[in-house]
Amino acid sequence: MADRALARRIAERFRKVNGDHPMTAADDAYVTAQFVPLEDLCASLGRDSDAARRLMLGGLLPLPGYLRSDGAEMVPRDLFGLTDAAGGSGRLRAWFTAHWEDRARGEAEWEAYLSGQYVCLRSVTPAHIRRKDELTAEITAALAAARTGMADGTGPSSAWRAALHARVDELDALEPAFTAYDRLRFGGPTSRDTCVDAPRALFPRVGPAARVHGPPGRQRTSDPAVTPPRTPPGARP
């Protein structure tokens, strides 16, 4: 049985980070399909769930991504993956932050990781965090350049569209679908809304690519509208 006092502290910390928003039946269904209750995960791995909660409260393991309507602490199936990769919870912070050359940036990403709000990635790793930030920055810059060009009467080229969709497809592969609850706690649209769904709606595929999607991947082009300068990683979601 879970220590109720620890579970209550986790719930309080979760609401302090995310706000107190209702979970609908659709939210619960999405979360149940994408995540697993902490108790069940720990039982399947032979881990102590209360020990995991203490690590969360001690800033050594991410908070749950969601609290289901029944109070279940919903976590990713690979919750302990980075801890194992780092060689233990005591080494995780140094291992994690070392993936950023900018120490301050690494510490900021560590705090974001501990918040449990990296529900924007199917699998949370430093490499995926960095790539997601790069892609959202590049897609956002490409869309801004396109709006400027269209205002000047210059439509996007086929090469521009191909490069845009290559980036969008790669981001699509990294991100899950999200749920309505996420738009409440993040106070607006998600990165999937703005950097996957919106570009596809604004600039539909043309030609054979409109019928068959190839595997996601990066595609470079000499078109300056889709090769923006590197910008600092964007904020979640």
N, C-alpha and C positions, 0 to 999 in steps of 0.2 A: 504493500500500500504506500502511496505517495505521502510524504510529509505535507500535510495541508498548509502548514505555515509557510513552507518553502514555495508551494504552488501558488499561494496567495501573494507572496512577494513577487513572484515572476509575473503574475497577472497585473499587479500594480505597476511594475516596471514597464511592462508591455504597453499599458495604457498611457503611461507618462510619455513614452516615446511616440506612440501612434495616435493618441487621442482616443476618445471613447465613442466608437462608431458601431452601429448595429451590423451584424452579419445576417444576410438573407439566406433563404434556403438555397438559392443559386450559388451564393458565395460558399456556403458549407459544402455543396456538391463539388464545386471546383477544387476547393482546398483538400477535400478528402481524396480526390483523384490524383492530385499533384504532390501531396505531402503525407506524412505519417505521424500519428500521435507519439510524443516523446516516450511515453511508457512502453508502447509497442516496439519502437525502435530499440530502446535499451534492452528490453527483454529478448529480442531476437539476436542481439550482439553480446549478451551476457554482461551488460553494463548496469550500473546502479543509477536509476533515474534521478534519485535525490542528489547523488554526487554530480550528475550533469547539471542539475539546477544550481548547485553551489558554484560550479564553474561559471555558469551564466551570470550569476549575481556578483561573482568576483572579477568579471571582465576577462574571462579566459575562454569563453565559448559564446557564440551568438545567441541572442534571445530567440524564442520561437518566431517563425515568420507570420503566423496567424494564431489567434485564439478562436477556435470553433465555437459555435453557439452553445454547445454543451460544456464548454470550458476546456476542452482538450487542447493541449499545447502542441500545435502542428509544426513540425520541423522537416527539413529536407532529409531524404534517405541517406545522403552522404554527409550528414552533420559533422561526423567525427573524421571525415576524410583529410582535412587540412591538418588537424591535430596529429593524425598518424603520419602524414607526410613530413611534418616538422620534427617528429621524434618525441612528441609529448606536449601537453598543454603548457608546461613551463617554457618551452622553446618556441611556441607558436607565434607570439607577437614579433619577436626578432626575425623569424623566418618570413613571416608575412610582409612586414614593412620593408624588408631588404629587396623586394621586387620593384621598388620605386627608388630611382636615384635621388630624387628630392625627398629628404627625410621628413619634412613637414607634410608633404603630400602622402607619404606612406602612413604617417600617424593618422591623418585625416581619414584615409581609407580604412585603417584598422578600426577606428571608432564607428565608421559607417557599417563595417562588417559585423561588429558586435551588436549593432542595433537590431539585427535580424531583418532589416529592410531590403536586403539584396534578393528579394523575391523576383527581381527583374531579370534573373539569370536562371537557366535550367540547371546549371552546375556552377557553383560559386568557387572560383579560383582566382588568384591574382592575375593570371593571364587573361581570363575571360573578362574580369573587371576592366582591365586596361583596354582590351580590344573593344568592348562595348562602348567605353567612353570615346575612343578614337572614332568609331563608326558613327555614333550619334553626332559628334562634332562635325565630321565630314559631310554627313547627310544634311544637317542643318545649314551648313555653309553653302552646299550645293543648291539647296532650295532657295536660299536668300539670293544667290547669284542668278538663279533662273528667274526669280521675280523681277530683278533689276533688268535683265535682258528682255523679258516680255514687255516691261513698261516702255522699253526703248524700241519695241516692235521687232525684236529678234527672238525667234522661237528656238527652243532647245534642239540640238542636233541629234541624230540617231546615236552617235558615239556618246554623247552626254547621257542620253537615256540608258544606254547599255551599262555605262559606268555607275550611274545612280542605282540601277536595279541590282547590280552585282553587290554593292554595299548593303542595300536593303535586304537582299536575300541572306547575306551573311549575318546581319543583325537578327533577322527572323529566326535563323537557326539557333542563335544564342538565347533568345528570349521566349518565355512562356506566353500564354494568352492574357494573363492578368484577369482580375475580376472587378466588379463594380466597387467592392470595398476598398480596393487599392486607390481608386480615384477619389474616394472620400479622405483617406488618411494622407494621401500625397497632395490633396488640395487642387486637383486638376487632372488633365490628361496624362497618360503614361507615355513612356518613350515609344512603346509600340504604336500608340495612337498617332504620335507626331512624326515618327521616323520610319514606320513600316506601312501602316494603313494609309496615312495621308499621302505620302509620295506615290504609292500605287494607284490611289484614286486620282490624283492630280496629273500623273504622267503614266498612263497605262502602257503596257508593253505593246510593241508593234511587231508585225512579222511573225516568224515561227516561234519566237520566244514568248509570244502572247499565249500560245497553246500549250507549250511544254516548258516547265521551269527546269533549267539545268541545276547542277549542284551548286550550293552557295560558295562564293569565293571572291577574293579581291580582284578587281579589274582596274588597271590604271589607264589613263588617257591623257593626251596632251591638252585637252580642252580645259582652260583655266577655271571654268565654272564648276568642274568636278574634281579639281585638284587643289583644294584650299590649303593654306599653310596650317601646320599643326597648331592646335589650340589646346589650352589646358583641359583636362578631362571635365566633362559636364557633370551636373548634379543628377542624382537619382530623382525620380524613378527611371 
